[in-house]
Amino acid sequence: MSVVVVGAGLAGLTAAHQLMVRGIDVVVLEARDRVGGRMHGIEIAPGAWADAGAAYLGHRHTALHALMAEMGVAATPTTMHGDSRFALSPDRAPIRSVGRFPPLKAVALGEMFERLDEVTKSVRADAPWLSADAAKLDARTAADWIEEHVKHPDARLFFPLFLGEMMAADPADISVLHMAFYLRSGGGIPYLNAFEGGAQAERIAGGAHTLCMKLAERLGPRVHLGVPVRAIHQRSNGVSVYTSQSTVFEGHAVIVALPPRLAEGIDYAPALEAPRASPHTAPGCAVKVHLIYPTPLWREHGLSGWSVSADGPLLSTVDDSPADGRAGVLTGFVTGSEARRFGALSPDEQRDAVVAQARRLFPELPPPVACHVTDWVQAKYSRGCYAALFGPGDWMRLGPHLARPHGLVHWAGTETSTEFFGLMEGAIRSGHRAATEVSHVISPSRRSSR
């Protein structure tokens, strides 16, 4: 074999598929008992699936749309018709409002977004560590930034809710540089924040995980599940990849398609010249909750299912029901510091908390028939979702090396992409880049007859 790919998430599977179609022998090693990584489906009714991980896409996600077309996977619109609910004060009942704009002082929120837009546009998307004032921006947290630049209480209330929705981040966990880069890399605040015409306009029909399953089907026996990798040792003419089962896979090169904290945990020989993560690199703080109803009952009351709450556990909800309406799915997002608090509860306590909150937000609805909780913070082989959170100093220290090969070790994963960082689109683009790099170093004589 020629290339070993570590990780069967979207980036790793994309890289492996690209190598296979170019006639290069490849094997994929995945620690989990499933493919998909941070793309994971939950069957919420017979034949109906909800996205427990990555879910949304927009028209700018061209590589994702191309791969979906190649794999025969369709998109379905994200439904956002009807009024929203906002619970932004503990001593007031939730407010019903037209559209998604919260019932807060518009001028204050406008000034906050203007400030955010200024710092976002000041950052280089292709190399954030080379931005003007990069070191200064990377030394301070987003919590420091809001304290200095935003004074109105309504804006301060909304800021962590916005970052939680966009990045699954607590403002204290990320640097200003990371915040600004993430927003710019994804297409800017208006695009990232929009459903119609934006980055959340569509979902993958049948669940995003189906795309990874289609890729895995194409790769066939090349994909090995339940095989955690513990070490990668290089020689002058190849690599040896050691697994926890004491098996060894040999190759001419390796692509590590793992989140930075997981990649950092592998033993490399020779040792890495630069780390993949630091003590400040935090896991993406996201827990997804799916409340299941017989049908999307909120629509009968003129509601969209969208809500925003200042107090958790659910900081926002959205209608993720299947297009055919065979079930109603309210997806709740528990993010930032609230995700850590929620994760410390027992399963019964978690269910009781979210059902009680859903009753306050949507008193028109009966109790859900089921409740599913997916805690990405605690997931052993993910270390968070949507993506790793770069804390103070991380971009200056880690950024220049995230996509730079270490000898015969190449890197993939959405965190290695400066285009659409943290999104499925970024994962696919990183897989294309890594496959191209490896193709250039694998000589024709080492390729299979295929």
C-alpha positions as CSV (number, residue, x, y, z in Angstrom):
1,M,0.0,0.0,0.0
2,S,1.1,3.5,-0.6
3,V,-0.8,5.9,1.8
4,V,-2.3,5.5,5.3
5,V,-5.1,7.9,6.2
6,V,-5.7,8.3,10.0
7,G,-9.3,9.3,10.6
8,A,-12.5,8.5,8.7
9,G,-14.3,11.8,9.1
10,L,-15.2,13.9,6.1
11,A,-11.7,15.2,5.5
12,G,-10.0,11.8,5.8
13,L,-12.6,10.0,3.6
14,T,-12.3,12.8,1.0
15,A,-8.5,12.5,0.9
16,A,-8.7,8.7,0.7
17,H,-11.3,8.8,-2.1
18,Q,-9.2,11.3,-4.1
19,L,-6.1,9.1,-3.8
20,M,-8.1,6.0,-4.8
21,V,-9.4,7.6,-8.0
22,R,-5.9,8.7,-8.8
23,G,-4.8,5.1,-8.7
24,I,-2.9,5.2,-5.4
25,D,-3.3,2.4,-2.9
26,V,-4.8,3.7,0.4
27,V,-6.0,2.4,3.7
28,V,-8.1,4.3,6.2
29,L,-7.8,3.7,10.0
30,E,-10.6,4.9,12.2
31,A,-10.8,4.6,16.0
32,R,-14.6,4.6,16.2
33,D,-16.9,1.8,15.2
34,R,-18.4,4.1,12.5
35,V,-17.3,6.5,9.9
36,G,-18.2,10.2,9.8
37,G,-16.2,11.7,12.7
38,R,-18.1,14.9,13.7
39,M,-20.8,14.1,11.2
40,H,-23.2,11.7,12.9
41,G,-26.8,10.7,12.4
42,I,-29.5,9.7,14.9
43,E,-32.5,7.7,13.6
44,I,-35.5,9.5,15.1
45,A,-38.2,7.6,13.3
46,P,-38.1,4.7,10.9
47,G,-36.0,5.9,8.0
48,A,-35.8,9.4,9.3
49,W,-32.5,10.9,10.6
50,A,-31.4,13.9,12.5
51,D,-27.9,15.4,12.4
52,A,-26.2,15.1,15.8
53,G,-23.1,16.7,14.4
54,A,-22.4,18.9,11.3
55,A,-25.6,19.8,9.5
56,Y,-25.9,23.0,7.4
57,L,-24.6,24.2,4.1
58,G,-25.0,27.1,1.7
59,H,-24.4,28.0,-1.9
60,R,-20.8,29.1,-1.4
61,H,-19.9,25.6,-0.2
62,T,-19.0,24.5,-3.7
63,A,-16.7,21.6,-2.9
64,L,-19.5,20.1,-0.7
65,H,-22.1,20.5,-3.3
66,A,-19.8,18.9,-5.9
67,L,-19.1,15.9,-3.6
68,M,-22.8,15.5,-2.9
69,A,-23.6,15.5,-6.6
70,E,-20.9,12.9,-7.2
71,M,-22.2,10.7,-4.4
72,G,-25.8,11.1,-5.4
73,V,-26.8,12.9,-2.2
74,A,-29.4,15.7,-2.3
75,A,-30.0,18.8,-0.2
76,T,-33.2,19.9,1.5
77,P,-34.1,23.5,2.5
78,T,-33.9,24.5,6.2
79,T,-37.4,25.4,7.1
80,M,-37.7,28.9,8.8
81,H,-41.3,30.0,8.3
82,G,-43.2,31.5,11.2
83,D,-42.5,33.5,14.4
84,S,-39.6,33.0,16.8
85,R,-39.5,32.9,20.6
86,F,-37.0,34.8,22.8
87,A,-36.4,34.2,26.5
88,L,-33.8,36.9,27.3
89,S,-35.0,37.8,30.8
90,P,-35.4,35.4,33.7
91,D,-38.3,37.4,35.2
92,R,-40.3,37.6,31.9
93,A,-42.2,35.0,29.9
94,P,-40.7,34.2,26.5
95,I,-41.6,36.8,23.8
96,R,-43.0,35.9,20.5
97,S,-41.5,37.9,17.6
98,V,-41.6,38.1,13.9
99,G,-38.3,37.0,12.3
100,R,-35.0,36.1,14.0
101,F,-34.0,39.6,15.3
102,P,-34.1,39.5,19.1
103,P,-36.2,42.0,21.1
104,L,-33.2,44.0,22.2
105,K,-32.0,47.5,21.5
106,A,-31.4,47.5,17.8
107,V,-28.9,50.4,17.9
108,A,-26.8,48.6,20.5
109,L,-26.7,45.3,18.5
110,G,-25.9,47.2,15.4
111,E,-22.9,48.9,17.0
112,M,-21.7,45.6,18.3
113,F,-21.9,44.0,14.8
114,E,-20.1,47.0,13.3
115,R,-17.3,46.5,15.7
116,L,-17.2,42.8,15.0
117,D,-17.2,43.5,11.2
118,E,-14.3,45.9,11.6
119,V,-12.0,43.4,13.4
120,T,-13.1,40.6,11.1
121,K,-12.2,42.5,8.0
122,S,-8.8,43.4,9.5
123,V,-7.7,39.7,9.6
124,R,-6.1,37.8,6.7
125,A,-8.2,34.7,5.9
126,D,-5.3,33.0,4.1
127,A,-2.8,33.5,7.0
128,P,-4.3,35.0,10.1
129,W,-1.0,35.0,11.9
130,L,0.3,37.5,9.3
131,S,-2.5,40.0,9.8
132,A,-1.8,43.5,11.0
133,D,-1.8,43.5,14.8
134,A,-2.0,39.7,14.8
135,A,0.1,39.2,17.9
136,K,-2.0,41.8,19.8
137,L,-5.3,40.3,18.6
138,D,-4.1,36.8,19.5
139,A,-3.0,37.7,23.0
140,R,-6.5,38.8,24.1
141,T,-9.7,36.8,24.5
142,A,-13.0,37.6,23.0
143,A,-14.3,38.2,26.5
144,D,-11.6,40.9,26.9
145,W,-12.6,42.4,23.6
146,I,-16.3,42.7,24.4
147,E,-15.5,44.2,27.8
148,E,-13.4,47.0,26.2
149,H,-15.4,47.7,23.0
150,V,-19.1,47.1,23.9
151,K,-20.8,48.8,26.8
152,H,-24.6,48.4,26.3
153,P,-26.1,45.6,28.4
154,D,-28.2,44.3,25.6
155,A,-25.2,43.8,23.3
156,R,-23.2,42.2,26.2
157,L,-26.1,39.8,26.8
158,F,-26.3,38.8,23.1
159,F,-22.6,38.5,22.3
160,P,-22.0,35.1,24.0
161,L,-25.2,33.8,22.5
162,F,-24.0,34.8,19.0
163,L,-20.6,33.2,19.5
164,G,-22.2,30.1,20.9
165,E,-24.4,29.8,17.8
166,M,-21.6,30.6,15.3
167,M,-18.6,28.8,16.9
168,A,-19.8,26.8,19.9
169,A,-17.4,29.0,21.9
170,D,-17.3,30.7,25.2
171,P,-15.8,34.2,24.7
172,A,-13.2,33.4,27.4
173,D,-11.9,30.4,25.5
174,I,-10.9,32.0,22.2
175,S,-8.6,34.8,21.1
176,V,-9.8,37.8,19.3
177,L,-7.8,36.7,16.3
178,H,-9.5,33.3,16.3
179,M,-12.9,34.9,16.5
180,A,-12.3,37.3,13.7
181,F,-10.6,34.7,11.5
182,Y,-13.4,32.2,12.0
183,L,-16.1,34.7,11.0
184,R,-14.1,35.8,7.9
185,S,-13.1,32.3,6.8
186,G,-16.8,31.2,6.9
187,G,-17.8,34.0,4.5
188,G,-18.5,36.9,6.9
189,I,-21.1,37.5,9.6
190,P,-24.1,38.1,7.4
191,Y,-23.5,34.9,5.4
192,L,-22.7,32.7,8.4
193,N,-25.7,33.9,10.3
194,A,-28.3,33.5,7.6
195,F,-30.6,30.7,6.7
196,E,-32.2,31.8,3.5
197,G,-29.2,32.6,1.1
198,G,-26.7,31.9,3.8
199,A,-24.5,29.2,5.3
200,Q,-27.5,27.5,7.0
201,A,-29.8,27.5,4.0
202,E,-29.8,23.7,3.5
203,R,-29.3,20.4,5.1
204,I,-28.3,17.1,3.6
205,A,-31.3,14.9,2.9
206,G,-31.3,11.8,5.0
207,G,-28.6,13.3,7.3
208,A,-25.1,14.6,6.7
209,H,-23.6,11.3,7.8
210,T,-24.9,9.7,4.6
211,L,-22.3,11.5,2.6
212,C,-19.5,9.9,4.7
213,M,-21.3,6.5,4.3
214,K,-21.3,6.9,0.5
215,L,-17.6,7.7,0.5
216,A,-16.9,4.7,2.7
217,E,-18.9,2.4,0.4
218,R,-16.7,3.6,-2.5
219,L,-13.6,2.8,-0.5
220,G,-14.9,-0.6,0.6
221,P,-12.4,-2.8,2.5
222,R,-9.8,0.0,2.5
223,V,-11.6,1.4,5.6
224,H,-10.8,-0.2,9.0
225,L,-13.0,0.6,12.0
226,G,-12.1,0.3,15.7
227,V,-8.4,0.9,15.0
228,P,-7.0,3.7,17.2
229,V,-3.6,4.9,16.1
230,R,-1.0,5.4,18.8
231,A,2.3,6.1,16.9
232,I,3.6,7.1,13.5
233,H,7.3,6.5,12.8
234,Q,9.0,7.7,9.7
235,R,11.9,6.2,7.8
236,S,13.7,7.5,4.7
237,N,11.5,5.6,2.4
238,G,8.2,5.3,4.2
239,V,6.1,5.3,7.4
240,S,5.0,2.8,10.0
241,V,1.6,3.4,11.7
242,Y,1.2,1.6,15.0
243,T,-2.3,0.9,16.4
244,S,-3.6,0.1,19.8
245,Q,-4.2,-3.4,18.6
246,S,-0.5,-3.8,18.1
247,T,-1.0,-4.0,14.4
248,V,1.3,-2.0,12.1
249,F,0.4,-0.5,8.7
250,E,3.2,0.4,6.3
251,G,3.0,3.2,3.7
252,H,5.0,5.6,1.7
253,A,3.1,8.5,3.3
254,V,0.4,9.2,5.9
255,I,-2.4,11.7,6.1
256,V,-3.5,12.5,9.7
257,A,-7.1,13.8,9.5
258,L,-7.8,14.4,13.1
259,P,-8.7,17.4,15.3
260,P,-5.5,19.1,16.6
261,R,-5.8,17.8,20.2
262,L,-6.2,14.2,19.0
263,A,-3.4,14.6,16.5
264,E,-1.2,16.0,19.2
265,G,-1.7,12.7,21.2
266,I,0.0,10.5,18.7
267,D,3.6,9.6,19.2
268,Y,5.7,10.8,16.2
269,A,9.3,9.8,15.4
270,P,11.0,12.0,14.5
271,A,9.1,14.3,16.9
272,L,7.0,17.1,15.6
273,E,8.9,20.3,15.0
274,A,5.8,22.3,16.1
275,P,2.8,21.2,18.3
276,R,-0.7,20.6,16.9
277,A,-2.3,22.1,20.0
278,S,-1.5,23.9,23.2
279,P,-2.8,24.1,26.7
280,H,-5.0,27.0,25.5
281,T,-6.6,25.0,22.7
282,A,-10.1,24.2,23.9
283,P,-12.6,21.7,22.5
284,G,-15.5,23.1,20.7
285,C,-18.2,23.4,23.4
286,A,-21.3,21.9,21.7
287,V,-24.0,19.6,22.9
288,K,-26.8,18.9,20.5
289,V,-30.2,17.9,21.8
290,H,-33.0,16.6,19.7
291,L,-36.6,16.8,21.0
292,I,-38.9,14.5,18.9
293,Y,-42.6,15.1,18.3
294,P,-45.1,13.2,16.1
295,T,-45.0,16.1,13.6
296,P,-43.7,19.7,13.5
297,L,-46.6,20.8,15.8
298,W,-45.2,24.3,16.3
299,R,-46.0,25.1,12.6
300,E,-49.7,24.7,13.4
301,H,-49.3,27.6,15.8
302,G,-47.5,29.9,13.3
303,L,-44.1,29.2,14.9
304,S,-40.8,28.5,13.1
305,G,-39.3,26.5,16.0
306,W,-36.5,29.1,16.3
307,S,-35.8,30.3,19.8
308,V,-33.0,32.1,21.7
309,S,-32.6,31.9,25.4
310,A,-30.2,33.8,27.7
311,D,-30.3,31.0,30.3
312,G,-29.7,27.3,29.4
313,P,-29.4,24.7,28.9
314,L,-30.8,25.2,25.4
315,L,-29.4,28.5,24.2
316,S,-31.1,28.2,20.8
317,T,-33.5,25.8,19.0
318,V,-34.3,25.3,15.3
319,D,-36.7,23.2,13.3
320,D,-34.7,20.2,11.8
321,S,-37.8,18.1,10.9
322,P,-37.5,15.8,7.9
323,A,-38.8,17.3,4.7
324,D,-41.7,14.8,4.5
325,G,-42.9,15.8,8.0
326,R,-42.9,12.2,9.2
327,A,-41.6,13.5,12.6
328,G,-41.1,16.9,14.2
329,V,-37.5,17.6,15.3
330,L,-36.6,20.6,17.5
331,T,-32.8,20.7,17.6
332,G,-31.4,22.5,20.7
333,F,-27.9,23.8,21.0
334,V,-26.1,23.8,24.3
335,T,-22.8,25.7,23.8
336,G,-20.0,27.5,25.5
337,S,-19.7,27.3,29.3
338,E,-23.3,26.1,29.4
339,A,-22.2,22.9,27.6
340,R,-19.7,22.1,30.3
341,R,-22.3,22.6,33.0
342,F,-24.9,20.5,31.1
343,G,-22.4,17.7,30.5
344,A,-21.9,17.3,34.3
345,L,-25.5,16.4,34.8
346,S,-26.9,12.8,34.7
347,P,-28.9,11.7,31.7
348,D,-32.1,12.0,33.6
349,E,-31.2,15.5,34.8
350,Q,-30.3,16.5,31.3
351,R,-33.7,15.3,29.9
352,D,-35.6,16.9,32.7
353,A,-33.9,20.2,32.2
354,V,-34.4,20.4,28.4
355,V,-38.0,19.2,28.5
356,A,-38.8,21.8,31.2
357,Q,-37.2,24.5,29.1
358,A,-39.1,23.4,26.0
359,R,-42.3,23.6,27.9
360,R,-41.5,27.2,28.9
361,L,-40.5,28.2,25.4
362,F,-43.4,26.4,23.6
363,P,-46.3,26.0,26.0
364,E,-48.5,25.1,23.0
365,L,-46.7,21.8,22.5
366,P,-47.2,18.5,24.3
367,P,-44.2,16.8,25.9
368,P,-41.7,15.3,23.3
369,V,-42.0,11.6,22.6
370,A,-38.2,11.3,22.7
371,C,-35.1,13.2,23.7
372,H,-31.6,12.5,22.3
373,V,-28.4,14.2,23.7
374,T,-25.1,14.2,21.9
375,D,-22.3,15.6,24.0
376,W,-19.3,16.4,21.7
377,V,-17.3,17.9,24.5
378,Q,-17.1,14.4,26.2
379,A,-16.7,12.5,22.9
380,K,-13.3,10.6,23.2
381,Y,-12.5,10.6,19.5
382,S,-13.7,14.2,18.8
383,R,-12.6,16.5,21.6
384,G,-15.4,18.9,20.8
385,C,-17.5,20.2,17.9
386,Y,-17.9,22.2,15.7
387,A,-14.1,22.6,15.7
388,A,-11.2,23.2,18.0
389,L,-11.2,26.6,19.7
390,F,-7.9,28.5,19.5
391,G,-7.1,30.3,22.7
392,P,-4.6,33.2,23.4
393,G,-1.4,32.7,21.5
394,D,-2.5,29.7,19.5
395,W,-2.7,31.2,16.0
396,M,0.8,32.8,16.4
397,R,2.3,29.5,17.6
398,L,0.3,26.9,15.8
399,G,-1.1,28.6,12.7
400,P,2.0,28.5,10.4
401,H,2.4,24.8,10.9
402,L,-1.2,23.4,10.8
403,A,-1.1,22.4,7.1
404,R,2.7,22.1,6.7
405,P,3.8,18.5,6.1
406,H,6.1,16.9,8.7
407,G,8.3,14.9,6.4
408,L,6.0,12.1,5.1
409,V,3.2,13.1,7.5
410,H,0.5,15.3,5.9
411,W,-2.4,17.0,7.6
412,A,-6.1,17.2,6.9
413,G,-9.2,18.2,8.8
414,T,-11.3,21.4,8.9
415,E,-8.9,23.0,11.4
416,T,-6.2,22.9,8.7
417,S,-8.2,24.8,6.2
418,T,-8.1,28.6,6.1
419,E,-11.2,28.4,3.8
420,F,-14.4,27.7,5.7
421,F,-12.6,26.7,8.9
422,G,-14.8,24.6,11.2
423,L,-17.3,23.7,8.4
424,M,-17.9,20.7,6.2
425,E,-16.7,22.7,3.3
426,G,-13.4,23.3,5.0
427,A,-13.0,19.6,5.8
428,I,-13.5,18.7,2.1
429,R,-11.1,21.3,0.9
430,S,-8.4,20.1,3.3
431,G,-8.9,16.6,2.1
432,H,-8.3,17.7,-1.5
433,R,-5.2,19.6,-0.5
434,A,-3.7,16.7,1.4
435,A,-4.4,14.2,-1.4
436,T,-2.8,16.5,-3.9
437,E,0.3,16.9,-1.7
438,V,0.7,13.2,-1.3
439,S,0.1,12.5,-5.0
440,H,3.0,14.7,-5.8
441,V,5.4,12.8,-3.5
442,I,4.3,9.3,-4.5
443,S,6.3,8.3,-7.6
444,P,4.4,6.6,-10.5
445,S,6.3,3.3,-9.8
446,R,4.7,3.1,-6.4
447,R,1.1,3.5,-7.7
448,S,-1.1,0.4,-8.2
449,S,-2.0,-0.8,-11.7
450,R,-5.4,0.6,-11.1
